[in-house]
Amino acid sequence: MPGYDLHTHLAPALGELPPGIERAPDGALAVDGRPVGPVDLYHAERLEEHLDKAGLDGAVVSLPPPFFRQTLPIEWTPAWVRVANEGLLAAVAGAPRLAPLAYLPLEHPEAAIAEYRRIGRDRRFVGVAAAAGGLSASLADSRLDPLWAALEADRRPLLLHPGASPDIRLREFYLGNLLGNPSETGLAAAQLVFGGVLSRHPALKVLLVHCGGVVPAVAGRWQRGADTARPGVPSEIEPPAHALRRLFVDCLAHDPAVVDLAVTVFGADRMVLGSDWPFPMGTADPAGLVAHRGTAFIRRAGVGNAEALLGW
């Protein structure tokens, strides 16, 4: 069945290595002293093989979180982001089925806006990606307003991928991934909803990976908080249940019941396919995660919703 995988990763193909990046004999990179794998990240042809096995037409590709480097000093960030984005273009060169997203460093709003001004009209990128939570500034921060306005005006999608949680309690049991990732996505979504970003920019296209993280489970609680005027909840915001239906999510929940809940929360027109290739917490068959909803839904998620998000 035709369709697109909107959540895949490749490492940037780097020539001269910038400070903090080293190359191992097998070609893999170490970022700030930590090796980044799996090895498939460095082989675009293996991502194409994944598409063939999954029966999909193409993939949207973003940098994996180890390359976000959110702890870099502000004076180093612009140069690194430029190198990383040019490296991602190099990684997909000669692979027309792979469409890259440029990375924006939301921990430094001014640098993120500057990088978007540099690449925003570059049609080699199909949109942008950034860290949800992690060390990013609040997405409700007014310093990001020019970015939201530009993305909305340009009709460019934003993929939010969780950054590393700063919560040290998550260091045991792999909880930084198992609990931190979905929680950081929930934090970013809450900032967009309660900060009124989605209401002020109704044409802004945002994709939350990992099926929206914790958002499907807490959406009702958010609405209850607004209904009962809890302290700190702005009285003038759009009802959270309405605002959430402006967001897109991928299908990567690993549980059909959660997929169904996400469809209820976000809408059937807001779910796309996503595998998180090539990471072990992903899936080799993203369409299989929504197969219980029938072939028409698979096609809707894989083609119609994906093309609506990407503007194709």
C-alpha positions in Angstrom: 0.0 0.0 0.0 1.4 3.4 -0.9 2.3 6.0 1.8 4.9 7.9 3.6 6.8 7.3 6.9 7.1 10.7 8.5 9.2 9.7 11.5 12.7 8.4 10.4 16.2 9.4 11.3 19.6 9.7 9.7 22.9 11.1 11.0 24.3 14.0 9.2 27.0 13.2 6.6 29.9 15.4 7.8 33.1 16.2 6.0 35.4 18.2 8.3 34.4 17.5 11.8 33.4 20.4 14.0 34.6 20.6 17.7 33.0 18.0 19.9 32.4 15.5 17.0 34.7 12.5 16.4 34.5 9.7 13.9 35.0 6.0 14.7 36.8 3.6 12.3 33.4 2.2 11.2 32.2 5.7 10.2 29.9 6.3 13.2 30.1 9.6 15.0 30.6 10.3 18.6 28.9 13.5 19.8 30.4 15.2 22.8 32.2 12.0 23.8 29.2 9.6 23.3 29.0 7.3 20.3 25.7 7.6 18.3 24.1 4.5 16.9 22.7 2.3 15.5 24.9 1.9 12.5 22.0 2.1 10.1 21.8 5.9 10.9 24.8 6.3 8.6 23.3 4.5 5.6 20.5 6.1 3.6 20.2 3.1 1.4 19.2 1.0 4.4 16.3 3.5 5.1 15.3 3.0 1.5 15.3 -0.8 2.1 13.1 -0.2 5.1 10.6 1.6 2.9 10.7 -1.2 0.4 10.0 -3.8 3.1 7.2 -1.7 4.6 5.7 -1.1 1.2 6.0 2.7 1.4 6.8 5.3 -1.1 9.0 7.7 0.8 10.2 9.0 4.2 10.6 12.3 6.0 14.0 12.3 7.7 15.2 14.3 10.7 18.3 14.3 12.9 18.1 12.0 15.9 18.2 13.6 19.4 21.9 13.0 20.1 22.6 15.6 17.3 20.4 18.3 18.9 23.3 19.2 21.3 21.1 21.4 23.4 23.8 22.1 26.0 26.1 23.9 23.5 26.9 27.5 24.4 24.9 30.0 22.5 28.0 31.2 20.6 28.6 27.7 19.2 25.0 26.8 18.4 24.5 28.6 15.0 27.6 27.1 13.5 26.7 23.6 14.6 23.1 23.8 13.5 24.2 24.9 10.0 26.7 22.1 9.8 24.2 19.6 10.9 21.5 20.7 8.5 23.9 20.8 5.6 25.1 17.3 6.7 21.5 16.0 6.6 21.1 17.3 3.1 24.3 15.5 2.2 23.1 12.3 3.9 20.0 12.1 1.6 21.7 13.3 -1.6 20.9 10.9 -4.4 17.9 9.5 -2.6 14.8 11.3 -3.9 12.5 9.2 -1.7 14.0 10.7 1.4 12.8 14.2 2.3 14.8 16.0 5.1 13.6 18.4 7.8 16.0 21.2 8.9 16.7 21.3 12.7 16.0 24.4 14.7 17.6 24.9 18.2 14.6 26.1 20.3 16.8 26.4 23.4 18.1 29.6 21.8 15.0 31.2 20.1 17.0 33.9 18.3 19.3 31.2 16.8 16.3 29.1 15.8 14.7 32.1 14.0 18.0 33.0 12.3 18.4 29.4 11.0 14.8 29.4 9.8 15.5 32.6 7.9 18.5 30.9 6.3 16.7 27.7 5.2 13.0 28.6 5.2 12.7 29.0 1.5 15.1 26.2 0.7 12.9 23.6 -1.0 15.4 20.8 -0.4 13.9 20.8 3.1 10.2 19.8 3.4 9.9 21.5 6.8 11.7 21.8 10.1 12.2 19.7 13.3 12.9 20.8 16.8 13.2 19.4 20.4 10.0 19.0 22.3 10.8 19.7 25.9 14.3 18.8 26.9 16.2 22.1 27.3 14.0 24.0 24.7 12.5 27.3 25.7 8.9 27.2 26.5 7.0 27.1 23.2 4.7 29.7 24.8 7.7 32.1 25.1 7.0 35.3 23.2 10.5 35.2 21.7 9.3 32.3 19.4 6.3 34.3 18.1 8.2 35.3 14.9 9.0 31.7 14.2 5.4 30.5 14.5 4.2 33.4 12.3 6.8 32.5 9.7 6.1 28.8 9.7 2.4 29.5 9.4 2.8 32.0 6.6 5.1 29.6 4.7 2.9 26.6 5.4 6.0 24.7 6.6 5.4 21.8 9.0 7.2 21.5 12.3 8.0 18.0 13.7 8.5 18.1 17.5 10.7 15.2 18.7 11.4 14.9 22.4 14.7 16.1 23.7 16.5 14.5 26.6 14.6 15.0 29.8 16.5 17.0 32.4 14.8 15.0 35.2 17.6 13.0 36.9 15.1 10.6 38.4 14.7 9.0 34.9 18.3 7.8 34.7 17.3 4.3 36.0 15.4 1.6 34.1 15.7 3.4 30.7 13.1 5.8 31.9 14.6 8.7 30.1 13.2 7.1 27.0 10.2 5.0 28.3 8.8 7.9 30.4 10.8 11.0 29.6 10.1 11.0 25.9 6.3 10.9 26.1 6.4 13.4 29.0 8.5 15.9 27.2 6.2 15.7 24.2 3.3 16.3 26.5 5.0 19.4 28.0 5.6 20.9 24.5 1.9 20.2 23.6 0.7 21.8 26.8 2.8 24.9 26.1 1.3 25.2 22.6 -2.3 24.7 24.0 -2.3 26.7 27.2 0.0 29.4 25.7 -2.5 30.0 23.0 0.0 29.4 20.2 -2.3 27.1 18.3 -5.2 29.5 18.6 -3.2 32.5 17.4 -1.7 30.6 14.5 -4.5 28.3 13.3 -2.7 27.3 10.1 0.5 26.3 12.0 1.2 22.6 11.2 2.8 20.7 14.1 3.5 17.0 14.2 4.0 15.2 17.6 5.8 11.9 17.3 5.3 8.8 19.4 1.5 9.1 19.0 1.5 12.4 21.0 3.3 11.0 24.0 1.2 11.3 27.1 -1.2 13.8 25.5 -4.0 11.3 24.6 -4.1 10.1 28.3 -4.2 13.6 29.8 -6.3 15.5 27.3 -9.5 15.1 29.3 -7.7 16.4 32.4 -6.5 19.4 30.6 -10.0 20.2 29.5 -11.3 19.7 33.1 -8.6 22.2 34.3 -9.9 24.8 31.8 -13.6 24.1 32.6 -13.0 24.6 36.4 -10.8 27.6 36.0 -7.8 26.1 37.8 -5.2 28.7 39.0 -2.7 29.6 36.2 -4.9 28.4 33.4 -5.6 31.4 31.1 -9.4 32.1 31.0 -9.3 33.3 27.4 -7.7 30.3 25.8 -9.4 28.0 23.3 -10.8 24.9 24.9 -7.9 22.4 25.1 -10.0 19.7 23.5 -10.5 22.0 20.5 -6.9 23.2 20.3 -5.5 19.6 20.3 -7.4 18.9 17.1 -5.0 21.3 15.4 -2.0 19.0 16.0 -0.9 16.0 13.9 0.5 12.8 15.6 2.1 9.7 14.2 0.9 6.2 15.0 3.8 5.0 17.0 2.1 3.9 20.2 2.8 0.2 20.2 -0.8 -0.4 21.4 -4.0 -0.3 19.2 -6.0 1.0 22.1 -3.7 4.1 22.4 -3.9 4.6 18.6 -7.7 4.6 18.9 -7.6 7.0 21.8 -5.3 9.3 19.9 -7.7 9.3 16.9 -10.5 10.3 19.3 -8.4 13.1 20.8 -6.8 14.5 17.6 -9.1 13.3 14.9 -8.8 10.7 12.1 -7.5 13.4 9.8 -4.5 14.1 12.0 -2.8 10.7 12.3 0.2 9.8 10.0 2.5 6.9 9.8 5.8 7.0 11.7 8.3 4.2 12.5 11.2 5.9 14.4 13.5 4.0 12.1 16.2 2.7 12.8 15.8 2.7 16.6 14.8 -0.4 18.6 11.9 1.5 20.2 10.4 2.0 16.7 8.7 -0.4 14.3 9.6 -2.0 11.0 5.9 -1.8 9.9 4.2 1.5 10.8 1.1 0.7 8.7 0.7 -2.4 10.9 0.1 -0.2 13.9 -3.1 1.1 12.4 -4.1 -2.1 10.5 -6.9 -2.8 13.0 -8.6 0.3 11.7 -8.8 -1.0 8.2 -7.2 -0.4 4.8 -9.0 2.9 4.2 -7.6 4.3 7.4 -4.1 3.0 6.5 -4.3 4.9 3.2 -5.7 8.0 4.8 -2.9 8.1 7.4 -0.1 7.1 5.0 -1.1 9.3 2.0 -3.9 11.8 2.6 -3.0 13.1 6.0 0.7 13.0 5.2 0.3 15.1 2.1 -2.0 17.5 4.0 0.7 18.0 6.6 3.5 18.4 4.1 1.6 20.5 1.7 2.1 18.1 -1.2 
